[in-house]
């Protein structure tokens, strides 16, 4: 689905002559595709999020993972979003739910954010993006920190757990990695 969305962005961009002109598309590591709530719940369950832990969602979109981590798992949450529109939407949603004291939003590039406070990192990025992110995860995450990826592997890592739940009329894949990762 994400690959199809990415291809569609390139086709539309090429047809309109705007490929590479948008800051968001030029720096984005994935198209805006929302994870179904059932998948968000399962990702956080697989990560075994505990009360008080800090969950980072890289490319947080409208904040669904953050809100679920705080409301259901009683965690703290940090979201990173590059898109102006999605960042504003997440900010508005967090404020509407009065969760500003438990959710921090960062408007910026996820490849430039300090990840060292994270106990859990969730990602729904493309495989090539996960590959770009991997050195930062290896450098900054503490032993025992968990990385949960929706649909796309982290190249070079062997997952500790893989599940393939059904949601929104299709099969999804959830990969769990525990730091330090089992490397090939």
N, C-alpha and C positions, 0 to 999 in steps of 0.2 A: 504494500500500500504506500509506504513512504517512498520507495524507489519510483513507483508510478507517479506519485505527486511531484517528486523532484524532476522527473522527465517532463511532466506537464508544464512545470515552471519554465524549464529550458525551452520547450517548444513554443509556449506563449511568448516568452521573452524574445526568442529569435524572430518570431513572426511580427512582433511589435517593435523590434530594434532596441529593446531596453536591457538586454543581457549585460550584466556587469555595471550598470549605471546605478542600481539601488544599493545603498550601504547594507541593508538587511540581507539581500540575496548574496551579495559579494562576500559577507563575513559569516553567514549562517551555516551551521553545521548540520541542519536538517530542516525540512519543510515543516510547517505548522500542521501536525496531525495529532488530534487529541486521543489519549488512551481512554478506553472505556472504563467506567468506574469499577467494574468487576476486576479488570486487570490491575488497576491502581491498588485496590484492596489486596489482591493476591501478591503483588510485588512487595508490598510492605509486610505482609504476613511471612512470605518467604525470607525476607531480610530479618525477621524476628525483631522488629523495632520495639524497644522497651521505653517505658515512660522516662522522660528526662533526656533521652538521647537526642542527638542533632542529626536531622535528615536534610541533605542537600539535594535539590532537584535542579539539574543542569539543563537549561532550556525549559523552564517551568511553565511556559505558556500562560494559561489563565489561572494557574495555581492549584489545580485539582489535587496533585500529589501532596502539596504542602498542607492544604486544608485538611485532607484525610489524615495525614500524619499527626497533626495537632489535635483534631477532634476525636478521632477513633483510637489513636495509639498514645496520646498524651505526650508526644515528643515536641521538641522545638524544631523549627524548620527554617531553611534558607533557600530561597529560589533565585536563580540567575536567568535573566532573559534579555536578549539583545534587541528584539523587536520593540519599537516604541509603542505600537498598538497593543501588543500582548502584555507588555509590562504595565501599561496603564490599566488594562482590563484586570490583571491580577491584583494590582494595588487597590482598585475599586472594590473588587470582590472581598479581599481581606478586610478592608475597612467596613464594608457592609456587615460582615460577620463579627466585627469588633475583635479581630485576632492580631492586630498590629503589635501587641506586646509579646506574641509567641511566634510570629512569622516575620522574617526579615527578607526584603526583596532587594536584589541588586540589579540595577539596569546596566548591563555590560556584557563583555565577552567572557564566556565560561572558561576560556583558555588562559585568562588572566586573574582568576579568582583564587584566593588562598583557601585550599580545601582541608587544611590540617585540623580544623575543629570537627570535621564530619565523622559521624559514626556509621552513617549509611549514605550512599550516593545513589540516586536513581537517574537513569538516562534513557531517552528514547531518541537516539541519534543514529545516523547511518554508520555502517561498519568502518568506512574510511575516517569518519569523525571520531569514532571510538578509538581507532588506532592513533589519531592525533592527540587524543586526551590521555591515553594510557600512560605515557611517561609522567604526567602530572599526578595521576592517581598513585602510581608507584612511589613517587617522591614524597608526596604529602600525606597520604593516608596512613594511619597507625595500624599496627598488627591487630587483626580482629575486625577492622572496619569492613563493611560489606558494600559491594557494588552490585546493583540490580539493573539489568539492561532489558528493555522491552524490544523483542524481535531481532536485535542485532548483537552478534558476538563481539567481544573485545579480542581482536586478533592477537595471537601469541599467548593468551591465557586459556587455561582449562577450567571450565566452570565447576563449582562444587555441587551445583544442582541445576537441573533444567526441567522446566514444566511446560506443557503445551495445552493451556486451557482454551476453551471455546468462549467467545464473547462477541457480540455485535455481528453475528452471522459469519464468523470466520475463526480459524485457529490462530492463536498467538503463541509466541515462544518467550519465556521468561528465563533469563540466565542469572544465576547468583554466583558471585565471586567473593571469596573471603580473603582479605589481605593478610600476609603477603600472598599473592596469587600463585597457584601451581603453574609454573612455566613449563613449556615444552622443552 
